[in-house]
């Protein structure tokens, strides 16, 4: 799976645009009540770190 631009990361809502190996795009909605508290924190922090890395990466 590849994370696509246009994903939305809000404090209480993650809307992740993902593309699989066949090119199919899916929207994954993650809400805090869908996972355990520590899992939510882990996923949210990982998404924010990945977004920061993607934004700060110069285009080739």
C-alpha positions as CSV (number, residue, x, y, z in Angstrom):
1,X,0.0,0.0,0.0
2,X,1.1,3.5,-0.8
3,X,-0.1,6.6,1.0
4,X,-1.4,9.2,-1.4
5,X,-1.7,13.0,-1.1
6,X,-5.0,14.3,-0.1
7,X,-5.1,12.3,3.1
8,X,-6.5,14.3,6.1
9,X,-5.0,14.1,9.5
10,X,-7.1,15.8,12.2
11,X,-6.7,15.3,16.0
12,X,-9.8,13.0,16.2
13,X,-10.1,11.8,12.6
14,X,-7.7,10.2,10.1
15,X,-8.8,10.0,6.4
16,X,-6.1,8.0,4.6
17,X,-6.0,7.8,0.8
18,X,-4.2,4.6,0.0
19,X,-3.3,2.9,-3.3
20,X,-2.7,-0.8,-3.6
21,X,-0.3,-2.6,-6.0
22,X,-3.0,-2.8,-8.7
23,X,-3.5,0.9,-8.6
24,X,-6.8,0.8,-6.8
25,X,-7.4,3.8,-4.5
26,X,-9.1,3.3,-1.2
27,X,-10.1,5.7,1.5
28,X,-9.5,4.4,5.0
29,X,-11.4,6.3,7.8
30,X,-9.9,5.8,11.3
31,X,-11.7,7.2,14.4
32,X,-10.4,7.0,17.9
33,X,-13.2,4.8,19.1
34,X,-12.2,2.2,16.4
35,X,-9.0,1.2,18.2
36,X,-7.6,1.0,21.6
37,X,-6.3,4.3,23.1
38,X,-2.6,3.4,22.8
39,X,-3.1,2.0,19.2
40,X,-4.8,5.3,18.2
41,X,-1.9,7.3,19.6
42,X,0.6,5.1,17.8
43,X,-1.2,5.3,14.4
44,X,-1.9,9.0,14.7
45,X,1.8,9.8,15.5
46,X,3.1,7.5,12.7
47,X,0.8,9.2,10.2
48,X,1.8,12.6,11.2
49,X,5.5,11.7,11.1
50,X,5.1,10.2,7.6
51,X,3.2,13.3,6.4
52,X,6.0,15.6,7.8
53,X,8.6,13.5,6.0
54,X,6.6,13.5,2.8
55,X,6.1,17.3,2.9
56,X,9.7,18.0,3.7
57,X,11.1,15.8,0.9
58,X,12.2,17.8,-2.1
59,X,10.5,16.9,-5.4
60,X,12.8,15.3,-7.9
